[in-house]
Amino acid sequence: MKGMNRLGAAAVLAGMTAFGLGLSSARLEAKGKGNGGGDISAVCSTLLSVINDTSLPQAIRDVAQLGYDALGCN
């Protein structure tokens, strides 16, 4: 049972890390296009691609869904 707790914690940590890296890279990409970083469409599209990628673990897709909803992407 202890191994399952460690696996769960590792999955959550991996999801949070992937989300953070995706968010920061999308933010840099948005700033590079000359719009000052105010446009969140790049972040939303990155999150949507993570949500739709069925090869990723469900925990990572859940974290991406939370970010997608928090940003008000539609």
C-alpha positions as CSV (number, residue, x, y, z in Angstrom):
1,M,0.0,0.0,0.0
2,K,2.9,2.3,0.7
3,G,4.0,1.8,-2.9
4,M,0.6,3.0,-4.2
5,N,0.9,6.2,-2.1
6,R,4.3,6.9,-3.6
7,L,3.0,6.2,-7.1
8,G,0.1,8.5,-6.6
9,A,2.3,11.3,-5.2
10,A,4.7,10.8,-8.1
11,A,1.8,11.0,-10.6
12,V,0.5,14.2,-9.1
13,L,4.0,15.8,-9.0
14,A,4.5,14.8,-12.7
15,G,1.2,16.3,-13.6
16,M,1.9,19.6,-11.8
17,T,5.4,19.8,-13.4
18,A,4.0,19.1,-16.9
19,F,1.3,21.7,-16.3
20,G,3.8,24.3,-15.1
21,L,6.2,23.7,-18.0
22,G,3.3,23.8,-20.5
23,L,2.0,27.0,-19.0
24,S,5.4,28.7,-19.0
25,S,6.3,27.7,-22.5
26,A,3.0,28.9,-23.8
27,R,3.4,32.1,-22.0
28,L,6.8,32.6,-23.6
29,E,5.4,31.7,-27.0
30,A,2.6,34.3,-26.6
31,K,5.1,37.0,-25.5
32,G,7.3,36.2,-28.5
33,K,4.5,37.1,-31.0
34,G,4.5,40.7,-29.9
35,N,1.3,40.8,-28.1
36,G,2.8,41.5,-24.6
37,G,1.6,38.2,-23.2
38,G,-1.9,39.4,-22.6
39,D,-3.4,36.8,-25.0
40,I,-4.1,33.5,-23.3
41,S,-5.1,31.7,-26.4
42,A,-1.7,29.9,-26.6
43,V,-2.1,28.7,-23.0
44,C,-5.7,27.5,-23.7
45,S,-4.6,25.7,-26.8
46,T,-1.7,24.0,-25.0
47,L,-4.0,22.9,-22.2
48,L,-6.6,21.6,-24.7
49,S,-4.0,19.5,-26.4
50,V,-2.9,18.0,-23.1
51,I,-6.6,17.3,-22.2
52,N,-7.2,15.5,-25.5
53,D,-3.9,13.5,-25.4
54,T,-5.1,10.0,-24.3
55,S,-1.5,8.8,-24.0
56,L,-1.0,10.9,-20.9
57,P,-2.0,9.7,-17.5
58,Q,-5.5,10.8,-16.3
59,A,-4.0,12.8,-13.4
60,I,-2.1,15.0,-15.8
61,R,-5.2,15.5,-17.9
62,D,-7.2,16.4,-14.8
63,V,-4.7,19.0,-13.8
64,A,-4.8,20.5,-17.3
65,Q,-8.6,20.5,-17.2
66,L,-8.5,22.4,-13.9
67,G,-6.2,25.0,-15.5
68,Y,-8.4,25.2,-18.6
69,D,-11.5,25.8,-16.5
70,A,-9.7,28.3,-14.2
71,L,-8.6,30.4,-17.1
72,G,-12.1,30.5,-18.6
73,C,-11.0,28.9,-21.9
74,N,-13.8,27.9,-24.2
